């Protein structure tokens, strides 16, 4: 498995697969062709179907137009064999002839791949153990916990990186709960985080806790939807879940930054296992790979903070993912707004419920986290493409395009 530095990516929203990945690909291609008189970029499948709503064309053009004019072609009905988020770059000479076509895929969380014979992602694998069962066995035999395995594999410098990630998460929460107005795009969607935050403060402690978690998760998701700076966890579309939970616990239970960083490491390990063995791409496996995985990460982080054993932490993560199995990716108008933002808020509270349920148990259960990862992958591949970030099915299919009218 790769470093957590490739799971937690800091950048602008609204989509890691539709903006961060294509923008990174554009930078690579431009560096290869400083002589080009123009560029032509063809977007395929899910990347084309919801690319305009996700501002994919803007992300690519912002990079390439510094050197030469750019033409974007959209092929939403053409799915390349390796991944639904395919794109092909071509350099144009002075006569307008195409040269050096490069096909690359945005495979989720901002990561790129050239397919089975990938050469674009040359970073080394630094984790020898790639299933949570094996990692849990290592922890139980050594008397250590998940974050200590992360430190052993990554080295002590990982804590400086995770502190940077945590600071970005905190900043996104605090910007979001103080940022009022309408989110960009045709839906005219009002930001909810400031209102939820104010209302939560007026309730008694038990309801206030839930309301604040809603507010914090909404805050980050709304910052993402408006193109703000966030950290993928594991993606932009699911970036509100883990910060919402950790910000609430750090303030409501006064956990130290050090313990929060340990929880971030454990959460990252959970996300890494899924990314390595299945997918965190909504275009590949649906929203279960984004919000579902984010919930699993936050469930494990919360369970660790409250003193859960390695078995209880694994159980919490398993529940967080299991109860999102089959969740479709059906963004209305191709925007990371409806139902994405609300899903982040609900997944954050579900993560706290998963922690509580696992904490009441002895950690023993029938279905392992690794088995759920396999099921999630198969379920995602069984879903028709219209339910995987194409805006052709599910909720997206029932929107008539009029921002002022209710959904039927």
N, C-alpha and C positions, 0 to 999 in steps of 0.2 A: 504493500500500500504506500501511497505517496504521503508527503508531509501534510500536516494540518494547514500549512501555509497555502496549500492549493484548495482547501475546503473553505476556509474563512478568507474571503477576498473583499477588500475594501474598495468601494467605487460608487458610481452613481447608478440609481435605479433607472427604469422600473423593472428591468429583467436581466438576470445574469446570462441566460441562454440567448436572449434576443438582442441585447445591447452590449453587455460586457464581452461576450464571446466574439461576436462579429466585429466589434471595434478592435479587439486584440488581433484578429485575423487581418484586418485592414492594415494595421501597423506593420505586421510581418511582411505582407505583400508589398507595401509601399517601399520598405527598406530593400527588398529584393529588386525593385524596378525603379530606380531613381531617374531612369532615362525615359520613362513612359510619357507619351503625349496625351494619354487618356486612359480611363479604366472603365471596364464593364463588369458589373457584379450581378450574377443571377442567383436569386433566392428560391429555395425549393421547399415543398411540403409545409410543415407547420411553421417554419421560419417565414415563409411567404404569406401564409394564411393570416397570421396575426402580427406580421412584421410592422405594418403601418401603425397599429394601435400601440405596439411596444417601442416604436420609434427606431426600428432596426435600420431603416434607410438613413435616418439622421445620424445615427452612430457611425455608420460607415462613411458617409459623405463628409462628416466633420474631419475625418482623418485624411482621406484621399484627396479632397479638393484643395488642400494646401499645396499639392504638387500639380494636379491636372484635373480637368473636368471628369465627372463621374456619371455613368448611366446605370440605373438600377432596373433589372428585369425581374418580374414576379411570376413564379410558376407554382401556385398553391396546389395544383392537382398532380404535380409530379413529385413522387417520393423516391429519393435515392435509396439504394439497398441497405446502407450501413446504419443510418440514423435519420429520423424525420427532419432534423434541423440541418439540412445541407446547403452549401453555397459554393459557387464557382467564380473565382476571380480571373480576369483576363486583362493583360496590358495591351494598349493600343499604340501603334507607331504613328508616324506623321501622316501615313496614308489611310489610317483608320483600320489597319489589319490587326487581328488578334494574335497575341503571342503568349506562350507559357501559361496555359490554363492551369489553375490550381483549385482542386476540389477539397474542401475541408468542412468539418462538421462541428457545430456548437453543441456539445454533449451534456450540458447542464452545469450550473454553478460557475459559469464563466470559462470552463475548460474547453479545449479544442482537441480534435483528433482528425487524422487523415484516413482513418479506417483501420482495417486489420494490420496493415503495414505502416503503422504510425511512426513518423519521424519528428513531428512538430512538438511533441511532449516528451522531452528527453530527460526530465528530472528523475532521479533514482528512486527506487522503492526503498523505504527505510524501515518499514514494519515487516518483520519476518512472519508474524502471526496475523492472519487475515480473517479469522472468524471470531465472533465474540465468545463462543464456547472455548476455543483454544486460549484466548486471552484470559478468560475467567479462570480456567484451570491453572494458568501461569500465576495469576494473582493468588489463588488459594494455596498453591504449593509454596510460593515465596513469602506469603504473609503480607503482600503489598496490594495496592488497589490500582484502579484503571489509570488514574493520572500519573502514577509512578511509572507505569509502563510507557506512557507517552513521553515522560521525561527521559527514560532510558533510551528510547528510540530517537528522539528529536534532539536531545542535549539541553543543557540549561538555558540556552538562548531562546527556547520556545516561550519562556515566561515573558520576556520583553515583547515578543510578537503578540502574545495573547493579551497583554496589557494594552497594547495599541488597539486591538480588536474591541476590548471591553470599553475603552474610552470612546470609540466610534459609536458603539451601541448606546452608551449612556447619553452621548450628545444627541443622537437621533431621537431617543425617548424625550429628552428635555426640550428639543426644538419642536417636536410633534405635539406635545401637550400644551404648547404655548402658541401654536400656529393655527390661526383660524382662516376660514375662507373655503373656496371651491377648488377641487382638484382639477387639473388640466384634462381636456378631452370632452367629447360630446355628451357624456352622461350628466354633467352638471352636479356631480356628487359632492355634497358638503362634507368637510372634515368633521369627524365625531369625537376624536380624542379629547379636545379641550372640554367639551360638554360632559363627557363621561367622567373626566377627572374631577370637575367641579361637583357634579352630582354625587359621585362616590364619597367625597369628603363629608357629605351631609348624612350619610347612613351610619348605623351602628357598625361595630367592628367586623362582624361576620359578613355582612353584605358589602361593607366598604372594601374588604380585601378582594372580593371578586370584581367589584367595579373598578378598582385600581389596576388590576391585572388586565382587564379589558382596555382601559385607557392607555396603558403603556404599550400593549401589543398594537393597538390601533395607531398610536402615535408613530411608531417606527414604520408600519405598513403604509401609512399615509405619506410619510416622508419619502419612502421608496416610490410610491405612485406619482409623486410630484418631481421625481428626478433628483432627490436629495442624496447625500452621502450616507451609505449604510454598509453593513458587513453581511455578506451572504451567510446564511445559517440554516440549511445548506445552500439556499438559493435566494435571489432577490424576492421572488413571489412569496416566500415563506420566512422572510427576514424578521418578522415581528414577534414570532413565538418565543424563541430563546431569550432575546433581550427583555421581553415583557415579563417573563418569569424571573429572570435573574435580577432585573432592576427592582422588582417588587420584593424579592427576598433579601436583597442587599440593604434596602431601606426599611422594610418592615421587620426584619429579624436581625439587623445589624451584623450580617456576616462580613468579615474582613475581605479586602480586595484579594488577598492571597487565597482564601477559600473559594472566592468567586472564580479566580483563574484556574484553580484545580477543577472546579465544576465545568468550566469552559473546555478544559482539556478532555475530560470524560465525555462531554457532549460531542466534541469533535471526533473522538474515537468512534462513537456510535455512528455518526454521519459518514465517517470514512469507511467503515465496514459495509454500509449500504452502497456507497458510491463504488466501492471496489467489486462487490459481488452482485450488484443489481444496477440501479440507476437512480439519480436524483433529478432527472429531466422530466418535466411535465409533458413534453412532446413525445417522450418515449414510454412512460408508464403512468401518466396521469398525475393528478394532484396528490395521490397517495405518496408519490416519490418526493414531493416538495413539502406540503404541510404535514403529511403523515410522518415523514422522516424528521422534520423539525420538532414535532410533538414528541417523538421518541428521544431525541436529543435533550429536550427540555425536561422530560420525565426523568431521565437518568441523572441529569444535573441536579434537579431538585432532591432526588432520593439520596444522592451522595451528600448534599449539604445538610440534610437532616439525619445523617449518620447511618444510612442504609448499608447493608453488607454488599459484597460484590454480586451475590445471587439476587438480592432484592433490587439492586440497580439494574441488573439484566432483565428482571421481571418487569420493572417499571417501563423500561425501554420497549420491551416486547408488547406491552399493553398499548403504549402510545402509538405504535405502528399498526398493531393488529386491528384496532378499532377505527382505522382509516382505510382499511383494505377496500379497493374498488372505487375510491373517490376519483371522480372524473376531473379533467382540466377543461373547463368550459367558460372561459372569460368572455363577458359581454363586450362586444365591439373590439375584441382583442386587447382590452386594457387590463392592467393588473389592479382592478378595482372591485368589480362585482363578479364573482363572490369572494375573491381572494382576500380582501382586507378583513371582512367579517370572519372568514375561516381562521385567520391568524389569531383573532381574539378568542374564539371558542377553543382552538387547539391549545392555547396557553393555559386556560382553566382546566382542560382535559389532562394536560401534563401534570398539574398539581393533584388532580384526582388519581392519576396513575401512580404517582408517588405515594399517596396516602394508602391506596389499596395494597400496593406492594409492601409498604411498611407494616401493615397489619399482618402480613403473611410471614412465613419462614423463608420465603424466596423460592420454594419448590413449586414447580408447575409443569404441565404436560408438554406444552408447545414452546420450543426454544425461540429466542430472538432470531437465530440464523435460519430456522425453518420459516419464520414469518417473512424474512427477507426474500427467500426463494419463492414463496407464495406471492408476495407483492410483485416480484419481477414477472412471474408467469401471468398473474392477473392483468398487469399492465400491458403485456404483449397480446393478451386475448381481447383487450378493449378495442373496438373499432376506432379508426383514426379520427372520426368526427368528435370523439370524446377526449382527444389528446391535443389540446392547445391549437385547434384549428378554428374555433368559434363557429363550428357548423352544427353542433349538437348540444344537448343538455340545456342549461339556462340560456346560453347564447342564441339558440335557435328560436327562442320565444320572445326575443326583443325586436320590436318593429323599427328601431332606429330613431324614434322620436324621444329625445331626452326628457320631454315634459310629461310623457304618458307613462302610466304604471305598467309593470310587466304583467302579462296575462297568464 
